[in-house]
Amino acid sequence: MSAVAETAAETRGRRKVRRGVVASNKMTKTVTVRLDRAYQHGLYGKTVRTSKKVKAHDELSCDIGDIVEIVETRPLSKDKRWRVSKIVEKVK
């Protein structure tokens, strides 16, 4: 295999990992995680903050406000494409 094919195979198998805050845990074995992102505006240079909510499969029973690490997975339902891999920080 060539070097290009090897790097393509490595990146294809690597799953995305994100860190976010649990926004809702009202569903059974599912939590809504808010992913915050800050970036520089292309023209004006101002820091822009955006957030996105994703649904994640939860076997660890997270609470609202917990900081969790989620990992990309196969589609588990219509909306769920992530699962909670670990709880980084519990809410007090």
Beta strands, then each sheet from edge to edge (+ up, - down):
strand 1: 17-27
strand 2: 30-40
strand 3: 47-57
strand 4: 67-72
strand 5: 82-89
sheet 1: 1+ 2- 3+ 5+ 4- 1+
end
